[in-house]
């Protein structure tokens, strides 16, 4: 059952917001791994009609790491859910070494629902797929806080994608893009992904340029101009058909605490509170989200 917890010191305390944290295995005992706590944040008394933002972290990441961002987005009138999922290894750690150009699409399909041929290094069961985790998380929230409207994003065991904004960082943003290609979602917000590629020549994976169920005006994205794959990301966003005005190029200097990674600017874009203004632009106000 979801457990109500107060906001802590990593985000500005706001008594209008309510937060829940719970492990995926508490929502569904079939989940055996990648059991970092889900984080759900929303404003008290929020309309049941408000859209939901589902955020998927990058490789090795945890929902807790983006709690500040989730809090800002909740302030825009959304319910927000940082969803834990099987996120190791990364697509780009596996598929560039595989000759099959469909490797990354097969990899992401396995991550999503446990189906398809998969790819080397990815074999999560259906119960640990992103869709199953999302459904069980929303059901747990609805049981634990039935007056907060979390169950309104489900039709039985199926997410109501038309009411859901999919978002994420790195591998998680790639998953958000893959979902939005497959089904029509309320909005897409990508932080520094996808950049799935094959060798030789770092050619972007075919699925990125494929048909999209979600129209271009609902896609928003960013990348930092100094991250190592900035060139691939710019190319990928063009291939996805994202309108140029809806792609933000971040450029802040690196916070001192983020200096240990070989690609430190890559993750700074969801952690640096100096980007709050840009976050608000990317997600927009919930009342303005297209239906």
C-alpha positions as CSV (number, residue, x, y, z in Angstrom):
1,X,0.0,0.0,0.0
2,X,1.2,3.5,-0.8
3,X,2.5,5.3,2.3
4,X,2.1,9.0,2.8
5,X,5.3,10.8,3.5
6,X,6.1,14.5,4.0
7,X,8.2,16.4,1.5
8,X,11.9,16.5,2.6
9,X,14.8,18.8,2.2
10,X,15.6,17.9,-1.5
11,X,12.7,19.8,-2.7
12,X,11.1,23.0,-1.4
13,X,8.5,22.0,1.2
14,X,5.0,22.8,0.1
15,X,2.1,21.8,2.3
16,X,-0.2,21.8,-0.8
17,X,1.6,18.8,-2.2
18,X,1.2,15.2,-1.0
19,X,3.9,12.6,-1.7
20,X,3.8,8.8,-1.7
21,X,6.7,6.4,-1.9
22,X,6.4,2.6,-2.2
23,X,8.4,-0.3,-3.6
24,X,7.2,-1.9,-6.8
25,X,7.2,-5.3,-5.0
26,X,4.7,-3.9,-2.5
27,X,2.4,-3.0,-5.4
28,X,3.0,-6.4,-7.1
29,X,4.9,-9.3,-5.4
30,X,5.8,-10.6,-8.9
31,X,8.4,-7.9,-9.1
32,X,11.7,-9.4,-7.9
33,X,14.4,-6.9,-9.0
34,X,14.9,-3.2,-9.7
35,X,12.8,-2.5,-6.6
36,X,13.8,1.1,-5.8
37,X,10.8,3.0,-4.5
38,X,8.4,4.7,-6.8
39,X,7.8,8.4,-6.0
40,X,4.3,10.0,-6.6
41,X,3.6,13.7,-6.0
42,X,0.5,15.7,-6.6
43,X,-1.3,18.8,-5.3
44,X,-4.0,18.3,-2.7
45,X,-7.5,18.5,-4.1
46,X,-6.3,18.2,-7.7
47,X,-9.1,17.6,-10.3
48,X,-9.5,14.0,-11.4
49,X,-9.2,15.4,-15.0
50,X,-5.6,16.5,-14.5
51,X,-3.1,14.6,-16.6
52,X,-0.4,12.3,-15.2
53,X,3.4,12.6,-15.9
54,X,5.2,9.3,-15.8
55,X,9.0,9.8,-15.5
56,X,11.5,7.0,-16.3
57,X,15.0,7.5,-15.0
58,X,18.2,6.7,-16.9
59,X,20.4,3.7,-16.6
60,X,21.0,2.9,-12.9
61,X,18.9,5.8,-11.9
62,X,16.2,6.0,-9.2
63,X,13.0,8.0,-9.0
64,X,14.3,9.6,-5.8
65,X,17.0,11.3,-7.9
66,X,14.4,13.4,-9.8
67,X,12.2,14.2,-6.9
68,X,13.0,17.9,-7.3
69,X,11.9,17.9,-10.9
70,X,8.7,15.9,-10.1
71,X,7.8,18.5,-7.4
72,X,8.2,21.3,-9.9
73,X,6.1,19.5,-12.5
74,X,3.4,18.7,-9.8
75,X,3.3,22.5,-9.2
76,X,2.3,22.9,-12.9
77,X,-1.0,21.0,-12.1
78,X,0.0,17.4,-12.9
79,X,0.1,14.3,-10.9
80,X,3.6,12.9,-11.2
81,X,5.0,9.4,-10.9
82,X,8.6,8.5,-10.9
83,X,8.5,4.9,-11.9
84,X,11.2,2.3,-11.1
85,X,11.9,-0.2,-13.9
86,X,14.5,-2.6,-15.1
87,X,17.1,-0.1,-16.4
88,X,20.4,-2.0,-16.5
89,X,22.1,-2.6,-18.9
90,X,21.4,0.3,-21.3
91,X,20.4,-0.1,-24.9
92,X,23.6,1.7,-26.0
93,X,25.7,-0.7,-24.0
94,X,24.3,-3.6,-26.0
95,X,23.0,-2.8,-29.4
96,X,25.9,-1.0,-31.1
97,X,27.8,-4.3,-30.9
98,X,24.9,-6.2,-32.5
99,X,24.5,-6.4,-36.3
100,X,20.7,-6.4,-36.3
101,X,19.4,-2.9,-36.9
102,X,16.3,-3.7,-35.0
103,X,18.2,-4.6,-31.9
104,X,17.3,-1.5,-30.0
105,X,13.5,-1.7,-30.9
106,X,13.5,-5.3,-29.7
107,X,15.3,-4.3,-26.6
108,X,12.9,-1.6,-25.8
109,X,9.9,-3.8,-26.5
110,X,11.2,-6.3,-23.9
111,X,11.6,-3.5,-21.4
112,X,8.1,-2.2,-22.1
113,X,6.0,-5.4,-21.7
114,X,8.4,-8.4,-21.7
115,X,7.4,-9.5,-25.2
116,X,9.2,-10.0,-28.5
117,X,12.6,-11.5,-29.4
118,X,14.5,-9.2,-27.0
119,X,18.2,-8.6,-27.3
120,X,21.3,-9.7,-25.5
121,X,21.3,-8.7,-21.9
122,X,17.6,-7.9,-21.6
123,X,15.1,-10.6,-20.5
124,X,12.8,-8.9,-17.9
125,X,9.5,-10.9,-17.4
126,X,6.2,-9.3,-18.3
127,X,5.5,-8.5,-14.6
128,X,8.6,-6.3,-14.5
129,X,7.8,-4.5,-17.8
130,X,7.1,-0.8,-17.7
131,X,3.4,-1.3,-18.5
132,X,2.8,-3.8,-15.8
133,X,4.7,-1.7,-13.2
134,X,2.7,1.4,-14.2
135,X,-0.6,-0.5,-13.8
136,X,0.3,-2.0,-10.5
137,X,1.6,1.3,-9.2
138,X,-1.5,3.2,-10.1
139,X,-3.7,0.5,-8.5
140,X,-1.6,0.6,-5.3
141,X,-2.0,4.4,-5.2
142,X,-5.7,4.1,-5.8
143,X,-6.0,1.6,-2.9
144,X,-3.9,3.7,-0.6
145,X,-5.3,7.1,-1.4
146,X,-8.7,6.5,-3.1
147,X,-9.7,10.1,-3.0
148,X,-6.7,11.4,-5.0
149,X,-7.7,10.2,-8.5
150,X,-4.8,7.9,-9.3
151,X,-7.1,5.2,-10.6
152,X,-8.5,7.5,-13.3
153,X,-5.5,6.8,-15.5
154,X,-6.5,3.1,-15.9
155,X,-9.1,1.4,-18.0
156,X,-9.0,-2.0,-16.2
157,X,-5.5,-3.2,-16.7
158,X,-4.6,-0.8,-19.5
159,X,-3.1,2.7,-19.0
160,X,-5.2,5.5,-20.4
161,X,-2.4,6.9,-22.5
162,X,-4.4,9.8,-23.8
163,X,-4.3,11.2,-20.2
164,X,-0.6,10.4,-19.6
165,X,2.5,12.5,-20.4
166,X,5.5,10.2,-20.9
167,X,8.9,11.5,-20.0
168,X,12.4,10.4,-18.9
169,X,16.1,10.9,-18.9
170,X,18.6,9.0,-21.1
171,X,17.4,5.3,-21.4
172,X,14.1,6.4,-19.7
173,X,13.6,9.1,-22.3
174,X,14.2,6.5,-25.0
175,X,11.5,4.4,-23.5
176,X,9.2,7.4,-23.4
177,X,9.8,8.0,-27.1
178,X,9.3,4.4,-27.9
179,X,5.9,4.4,-26.1
180,X,4.9,7.6,-27.8
181,X,5.7,6.1,-31.2
182,X,3.5,3.2,-30.4
183,X,0.4,4.9,-28.8
184,X,-1.0,8.4,-28.8
185,X,0.0,10.0,-25.5
186,X,-0.9,13.4,-24.0
187,X,2.6,14.8,-24.3
188,X,6.2,13.6,-24.6
189,X,9.1,15.3,-22.7
190,X,12.6,13.9,-23.5
191,X,15.8,14.6,-21.6
192,X,18.8,13.6,-23.7
193,X,17.5,10.6,-25.6
194,X,17.0,8.6,-27.7
195,X,20.3,8.1,-29.4
196,X,20.1,4.4,-30.2
197,X,22.6,3.7,-32.9
198,X,24.2,0.8,-34.8
199,X,27.7,0.4,-36.2
200,X,29.4,1.2,-38.5
201,X,29.0,4.9,-38.6
202,X,26.8,5.5,-35.6
203,X,23.6,5.3,-37.7
204,X,20.5,6.0,-35.7
205,X,18.2,3.0,-35.2
206,X,15.4,2.7,-37.8
207,X,12.6,2.9,-35.1
208,X,13.5,6.5,-34.4
209,X,12.5,7.6,-37.9
210,X,9.4,5.4,-38.0
211,X,5.7,6.4,-38.0
212,X,4.5,7.9,-34.7
213,X,1.1,7.6,-33.1
214,X,1.7,10.8,-31.2
215,X,1.7,13.9,-33.4
216,X,4.7,16.2,-33.6
217,X,3.1,19.1,-31.7
218,X,3.0,17.0,-28.6
219,X,6.7,16.2,-28.6
220,X,9.2,18.3,-26.5
221,X,12.9,17.6,-25.8
222,X,16.2,19.0,-24.6
223,X,19.9,18.2,-24.5
224,X,22.9,20.0,-23.1
225,X,25.2,21.4,-25.7
226,X,28.3,20.0,-24.0
227,X,27.1,16.4,-23.4
228,X,29.1,13.8,-25.4
229,X,26.2,12.8,-27.7
230,X,24.9,16.3,-28.5
231,X,25.3,15.7,-32.2
232,X,23.4,12.5,-32.2
233,X,20.6,13.9,-30.1
234,X,20.1,16.9,-32.4
235,X,19.9,14.4,-35.3
236,X,17.6,12.1,-33.4
237,X,15.2,14.9,-32.5
238,X,15.0,16.0,-36.2
239,X,14.4,12.4,-37.2
240,X,11.6,12.1,-34.6
241,X,10.0,15.2,-36.2
242,X,10.0,17.4,-33.1
243,X,9.4,21.0,-34.1
244,X,12.7,23.0,-33.6
245,X,10.9,25.5,-31.3
246,X,10.1,22.6,-29.0
247,X,13.8,21.5,-28.6
248,X,15.6,23.3,-25.9
249,X,19.4,23.4,-25.8
250,X,20.6,23.6,-22.1
251,X,23.9,25.4,-21.5
252,X,24.5,26.0,-17.8
253,X,27.9,25.2,-16.3
254,X,28.2,22.0,-14.4
255,X,27.3,22.1,-10.7
256,X,30.4,21.1,-8.7
257,X,28.8,18.0,-7.2
258,X,28.1,16.6,-10.7
259,X,31.7,16.4,-11.9
260,X,32.5,12.7,-11.4
261,X,30.8,11.2,-14.4
262,X,32.5,10.8,-17.8
263,X,29.5,12.5,-19.4
264,X,28.5,14.8,-16.5
265,X,26.3,17.3,-18.5
266,X,24.1,14.4,-19.5
267,X,22.4,14.0,-16.1
268,X,22.7,17.5,-14.8
269,X,19.7,18.6,-16.9
270,X,17.2,16.9,-14.5
271,X,19.0,17.7,-11.3
272,X,20.2,21.3,-11.6
273,X,17.5,23.6,-10.1
274,X,18.8,26.3,-12.3
275,X,16.7,24.7,-15.0
276,X,13.4,25.1,-13.3
277,X,12.2,27.6,-15.8
278,X,13.1,25.3,-18.7
279,X,11.4,22.4,-17.0
280,X,8.2,24.4,-16.8
281,X,8.4,25.3,-20.5
282,X,8.9,21.6,-21.5
283,X,5.9,20.3,-19.5
284,X,3.7,23.4,-19.8
285,X,0.7,23.8,-17.5
286,X,-1.5,20.8,-17.1
287,X,-4.5,22.8,-18.0
288,X,-3.0,23.6,-21.4
289,X,-2.0,20.0,-22.2
290,X,-3.7,18.8,-25.5
291,X,-6.4,16.3,-25.2
